[in-house]
Amino acid sequence: MSKLLKIKKMLTSHGLDAYIIPKNDEFFNEYAFPDRLKTVTNFSGSAGFSIITNNLNYLFVDGRYLIQSKLESGKNFKIVEIPYNYPKDILNSIKYKKIGYDPKLFTSSTLERYFDNKYQLVPIKKNFVDEIYSEKNKKNKFFYKLDDKFVGETTLSKIDKLSKILKKNKCDSIFISAPENVAWLLNIRGHDNPSSPIPNVRLIIDKEKNIYFLSDLKKIKKIKNKINYKKINFCSFENFFDIIQKLKTTSFTIDKLSCSVFYESLIQSNFVIKSFEDPIYHLKSIKNKFEIESMKSTHIKDGVALTKFLYWIKQDKNFGFDELYLEKKLEKFRRKNKDYLYPSFNTIAGSGPNSAIIHYRSSKKTNRKIYKSDIFLCDSGGQYKYGTTDVTRTVCFSKPSSRIKEIFTRVLKGHIAVVTNNLNKINKGNLIDKKARKSLKAIKLDYGHGTGHGVGFFSNVHEGPQAISKFNSIQLREGMIVSNEPGYYEEGKFGIRIENLIYIEKKKNKLKFKNLTLAPIDNDLIDKKLLTSKEKDYLLKYNLEVYKYISPYLNRSEKNWLLKLV
């Protein structure tokens, strides 16, 4: 019996009309483990959810994943694009009455956004997917403490900052449910998640600054005596209810992004919830000078690997290699650096029509040979000691058409418009996003994703609240790191994207974007007639900067090639 049929059978046994399967795990990590949505739908994208009914199966995704979801899941699932259609619209039209869900996998804000009170949402203790298929996490390694000299701020200093914010908001205690925020607060990392050093942990901090550290107690051996804070208690996740019962407090702050309905209901039954905003998101979005310097150093290391890869791919005349081979080849270049740990996300190595799939991942099934006429898009990144990278380069292997060159150049113009934007006048992501799209929109083209996301320091490659997108109005401030990645994608033909990581520097009271990423941009795809003198000047300065920092680590042939791009 297929997984879908087994779930439909459970619908009947529980008296349900439908069951919701989200992408996220119970920690709301960036990359879910276990990936229940993929188990049932075969959809490998990083965001979305499914609704299984007795008759029909729905998969809800945003514009980034439309092509990918159709290819991976279109046979058994009706693909629905958010935000143009919401689950409540479909459920209301079919008049379902009882919808089951796992309360540990949903926040109340998610349920409010996508569903309404015209039917009954029924919390189910045992997860339907786990009942039919259970994937065990093989990782059982210890958490570890980061050296303060690389972090630039002690745990005690961060706790004091957090405590002051809670007092200002007249809130006694906070439940920190987002593991990435716990990792930032205590300067710890772990091995629980793919592509990220974030450990699966949670915290409670009360008004007396007592900390209750919730985790798998088998993993705390290396940090137990290294966290320089006396008022910390190490507890298992199962102790949560006992802890809150003993707290001498009246009000709580919880996180609307990662506090599940399960935990929220336990807190709400004992305390007043005064705030749904974890202040750590904003605190950690501002990187200090030590974190910025570590990121700069990391991006030189990564830039060397990527430049060597780009030289190799542009010089090699044997087009017998395929996408998976190129992915592994880039990984080999990165592994030559002793500080490299692992990819910061699944590498996107798409050629020809595959490059048009925004979040494409090559597999044995989709793997494609590279042809001389192809456009090749490679979006990749690495986790290093101590830093996180994310970069996209698009290359060609033969003379591209004038249309391809024009589109690439307009994407480049958008990329330059972002990094050269006057932050003293325009400092909100939604306004900068408009500037990034301007050149493409002039010829009635656009792209279905945001222009940039926040990036963590040796943490998640995607981090909020900062972003450059249509819907993000967060003020960008000194020390924030974001990606700069406009693009264009033509289904079944080609995809183009240029991505650098940039940070905000303040000098003489003026804010300015500065590049972290150091890697050449393919000159063969640029129509310089479309560039203004200011854009040409920017490109020259950027290429010189790449040469300055990367060339000392290259051989003679690689240096000569890089110099020709200046």
N, C-alpha and C positions, 0 to 999 in steps of 0.2 A: 504494500500500500504506500502511495506517495506521501510526502510530508504534508502537502496541501489537503489530501483526502483525510489524513489523520486529524488535522486541525478542524476540518469541517465536522468530523465525527464528534470531536470534543465540544463543538458549538452545541450540538444536539443534546449531549449528556449534561451540559451546564445550563440548558435552557436559554441560550444566547442567540441573537440574530447575526452578530458580527464579533470579530476580535481584532484588536489593533496591535501591530508589531512595529515598534520604532527602530531606528538605526542604532541609537545609543545604548550603552550598557548602564548598569546601575550607578556608576560613578560619573556618567555623562562625559566621559573622556572623548578627546578628539577622534581617536580611532578605536572603535568599539571592540571589546573582547568580553564575551563571545559576540560574534557578528550574527545575531539572530535573523536580521532582515535578509542578509545574503543567503543564509541557510535555507530560507523558505522561497525567496524570490529569484535568487542568483544575481541580484543587483549588487555591484561592488562599489558604487559611489559612496561618498562620505556623509551624505545627508539624504533623508527621506523617511517615509514610513508606509506601511501597507495596511489595508483593511480587508480582511478575509470575511466573506459572507457565504451563505449556503449556495448562492447562485453565481455571484461574480467576485472577482479578485481585483482590488485596486492598488496601484502603486503611485504614491504622491511624491513628486520631485520638483525642484526648481529648474530654471532655464539652463543651468550648467549641465544638467544630466539628461536632457530630453533624448538626444540621439543615443547615448549610452544605455539608458533604461529600455528603450525600444529594442535595441540589439540584444540585450541580456535577458530581458524579462517580458518582452512584448507578446510572446507566444501564449503565456498563461495569465497575464495581467493587463488590465486596462490602465494605460499611463495617463496621469492627470497632472497638469502643471499648476504649481502654486506660484504666485498668489492669485492667479486668474480664476481658480476654482478651489474651494475649501472642502474638507471632508463633510462639514455640516450641510453643505449644499446638496451633496450626493445622498447622504443619509436621510435628510429630510424629504427629498424627492421620492425615495423608495419606501419611506415610512417605517424604518427599523425602530424597534422599541428598546431592546437590551443589547448594549455594546460592552463587551468584556475587555479588560486591560490589566496589565501588571502595574500595581501602584508604585513599585520601586523604580520603574522606568519612565515615569511621567511626572513633570512638575504641574502644579495647579495652573500656572500661567499658560503652559502649552495646551492643556485641556480647554481652558477658557478661550484661547485664540482659535482653535480648530473645531471645537464642538460646542453645542448649546444644550439647553434644558428641555428640548422637545422629545428627548428619549432618555433612557436611564443608562448612565455609565456605571458599570459593575466592576469593582476591584476584585481580581482573582489572585489568590495567594500563590498558587503554583503556576509558573509560566508555561504556557502551552508548548512553546518551542523547546524548552528544556525537557519537557515530558517526552518528546519524541526524539530529541537529539541533544546531547550534552557534550560540549567541547571543553576539555580541561586545560587550564593554563599550566604549561610545563615550567614556567618561570617561577622559581622559588628562592631568588637571591636576596641578600640583605639590602636594606636601605643604607645610604651612606651620606655623610656630612660634607658639604662644600667648604673649602677653605675661605675664611672671611676676606682674605686679601684679594680674591677674585670676585667676590660678591660686592664688597665695598660697604657693607652695613651689617651689623651684628643682629642676631635674633632678638636680643633684648631691646635694641633700638626700634625694631619693627613692631614688637609687641607694645611698646610705649606709644607709638604712633597710632596703632589700632585702638588702644585703650582710650586715648584722648578723643578719637572720633566717636566711640561708643558713648562716652560721658557727655559729649556735646549734644548727641542725639537722645540723651536720657534713656539709654538702653543698657540693661544690666549684663546681658550675655549675648554671645554670638555662636551660632552653629556654622562652621566653615565646612561646607559639603563638597566644594570643588577641590580635588586633590592638588591641582596646579597652584591654588592659593595657599594651601598648607605648605607645599614645597617651598614657595617663596618666603613665607613667614618664618619658617624654621631653618631655612638654608639647607634643605635636604633634597636628595634625589633617589631614584630607585630603578628597578628593571621590570616593572609590572606591565608596561605598555609598549606595543610596537611603535617604533619611530619617535618615541618620546621618553625622556628620563624621569617622568613623573610617577611617583609611587601611589598606589591605591590607599589613601589615608583620609581621615576626616578629623576635625577638631571641635571641641567645645571650649570656649574661654568664658569664665564668669567674671563678675564685677571685681572680684579680689585678684584677678589675673591668674587664677588657677587654670591650668590647661589639662584637658582630658584628651589624650592622643589615641584615636581609635584606628586599629589596624590589625593585620595578621601578626600576632605576637612573635611568630617564628622569625620575622624579618627585622626586628629592632635591635639585634645584638650589637651592631657596629655603631649605632647612633645613641644608644641608651645613656652612655656616659660622656658623649661628645656634645650633646646639646647643652650649652651653658645656661641653663635655666632650672632653678631648684623646684619651682612649683608646677612640675609636669608629672602627670600620672598616665602610665601606659595601660591601655585597656583594649579588649577585643570588641569587635563591632556588636557582639551580642550583649555587651554591657550598657548599650545606649540608654535603654529604658530605665535601668537602675540608676544611672548617673543623673538623668534629668529629674528623677523622683527626689533625689537628695539635694538638689541645688537650692540655695537660699537666694532666690531671685524671682522677679516678677515679670520681666519683659525680655524678649528675644529679638535678635536680628537673624534672619535667614536669607539665603540666596535664591532668588526666583529662577535663576538659570540652572541650578544643579541640586536644589533641595527637593527631593521627590515628594509626591503626595503621601507616601508611607511615613517619612520622617516629619513632614509638616503636620500631619494629623496628630502624631504623638506629642509634638511640641505644643500645638494649639490646644490640646486637651488639658495642658498643665499651666500654660503661660499666655501672656498677651504678646502677639507678634507686632512689634512696632515698626519694623522696616524689612523690606524684601531685597535690599541692596547690600551685597557684600562689598565693603569699601576697599578691599584688597585689590580688586580688578583695577581700580584707578591708581592705587599706590604702586603696583608693580608695572603699570604701563609706562611710568616715568623711569627710565634707566639712568643710573648714576654714572659718573665718569669712569669708574672701574669696569662696569658692565659694558659701556660703549667701547672702551679700549680693548677689552677681551673680544668683543664682536668684530672690531676692526682687524685684529690679529687673525681671528678665525677666517674672515673673508679673504685675506691674502692667501692663506693655506688652501682654501677652497678654490680661489681664483686661479691658482697655479694648476691645480688638477683639471679644472674646466678648460683652461687655455690650452694645455697639452692635448686634451681630448679634441678640442675644436681644430687644432693644427693637424692632428692625426686624421680626423674625419675629412678635412678639406683636401689633404694631400694624397690620401690613399685612393688609388684609381680602380681598385677591385670592388665592384659593387655587388659582390656575392653575399655580403653580410646582411643580417636581418635586424629587426628592432631589438629582440632579446639579447643578441650579441652586442649591440651598441650599448644597451643598458648595463650589461656586465663589464664592458670595456671601461665605461666611465667610472663604475664602482672600483675597478682595479686602480685607476689613476688616483682616486681619493684615498684608497687604502695604503698608498705609499707614504702617507703622512701618519706618523705615530700617534697623533692626537685625534685622528678620525675614529669614530665609534660605529656609526651605522647611518642609513638614510633617514632624513627627517620626515619623509613621507614616501609613498610608493612612486617611483620614478615614472614620469609620463614620457615615453619615447615613441612618438607617432610619426609615421611617414605617409605621404600622399593622403588618401581619404581618412586614414586613422588620425592624422594631425588635426582634423576638424572636430574630433571628439574632445571636448574641453578637458575632461578628467579621464582621459583614456589610460588604460593600463594593458600593456601587451601581455598576452598569454600564449600558451601552445596553440590554442584554438584561433586566436586573432593575429598571431605573429606574421609579419609581412616582410618580404625581401625589399631592400632599398634599391631603387632605380635612379639612374642618373638624372632623370627629369623630375624627381620628387622634391617636394618641400619637406624638410625634416624638422619637427618641433620637439625639443627636449626640455622638460620642466623637472628639475631635480633639486636636491638639497642634502645637507648632511648635519648630523649631530657630532660636534667635536668637544673636546675639553678646552675651553669653556665657551661654547657658542653654538648658534643655530643658523643655518643658511638655507636660502630658497632662491633659485635663479632659473630663468627661462631664456633659451636662445633658439632662434629659428635660422636654419641654414639652407642653402641650395648647393647643388653639385654641378650645375650647368647654367647657361645663360637663361635667366628667368624671363617670362613674358613681361611686356610693359605694364600690363594690368597688375600682375603680382608685385612688381617693383613699386607701383603707385600705392597699392594697399599697404605694403610693408612700410613704405616711407611715411604714410599718413598715421600708421600705428606708432612709428618712431616719433613723429611730431607730437602726438598725444603724450608719449612717454616723456619727452623733453619738456612739454608744457607743465607736467606735474612737478618734475624735479626743479624747474626754474621758477615755479610759482612764488609770488611774493606773499609769504606767510604773514607778514605784518598787516596786509590788507584782506587776504582771503585765507582763513585758517580752519575751515570746516570741510570735512571729507566730501559732503554732498556737492559743495560748490566747486571743489577741485576736480571731482569726478566729471563735471560738465565740461571743464577745460580739456580733459583727457579725450573726450569723445568728439570734440568740435571738428577736427580735421576729417574724421571719418564721416561724420554726419553731413559734411559739406557735399559728399557724393552719395548721400542717403544710405550709409552703412553704419553698423553698430555692433556691439558684442553683448552677450547675455550673462555677464558676470560683473562683479564690482571691479573697480580699478586697483584696489589695494586693500590688504588686510593687515592687522597688527601682527607683530612677531615677538615671541618671547626670548628671554636671555637663557640659553641652555635649557629650554623648556619646550612648550608646544610651538610648532611652526605657525599656527594660527592663534591669535590672541586678541582679546577685546579689552576695553570697549572701542579703541581707536580703529578707524578704517577709512578708506577712500571709496565711497559708494553712494548710490542715489539716495539711500535711506539712512545714512549715518551723519548726524549733525554734531557729533562730539568735537569739541575744540581741540585741535592738534597743538601739543605743547612741547617745550624743550625736553629732549631725552626720549621721546616716543620713536619707535621703529615701526615702519609700515612697508609693505611691498608697493611697487609701481609697475603694473602689468596690464596695460591695455592690449587688445588683440582683435582679431577678426577670424571668423570661421565659416567656411562654405561647405555645407554638408555634401559628403561624397567626393570632395575635391581636395581641399587643403585647409590648413589652419596656420595662423600667424600669432605669435605673442612675444613680447620683449619684456623681461622682468628683471628689475634690480631691487634690492632692499635699500632703503634710505632711512636716515635718522634726522632728527631736528636738532640743530646746533644754535646756540645763542651767543652772539658776539656784538658787543656795543649796543645792547638792548634790541638787537635785530635778530629775528628768527630766520633760519635758512635750512632747506633740505640739503643733506650731504649724502653722497653715495657710500654705501658699504660694499656692495658688489663690485668686483673688479674682474671683468672678463670682456673680450672683444665682441663687438656687434658686427654681423656679416656685412661687409661693404658691398658685396656683389648684389645685395637685395635693395640697395639704396639708390633712389633717383635723386641725385643732389640738386637737380634743377627745381625740385619742389621744396627745398629747404631754404629758409631765410638766412641772412648773414649771421644772425644771432644763434640760430639753430646749428649752423655749420661751426660756429665758434665753440658752442657747447660741446659738440661731437669731437672736435679737435682736442679740447682740454680734457675730455673724458678719456680719449684714447691715449693721450700723453700720461695721464694719471695711471691707467692700466699698465702702460709700459714701465713707468717708474717703479711701481711696486711688485710687478710680476716678473719682469725680465731677468732680475738677478737669479732666479730659480730655473731658468730655461737654458737649453743647449743652444748652440750657434744658429742652427737652422730655424728653431722655434723663435729665437730673438729676431732674426731677419724677417721672418714672416709677420711677426707682430709689429715690427717697425714700419712695414709697408702699409699697414692699416691706419697709421697716424696721418 
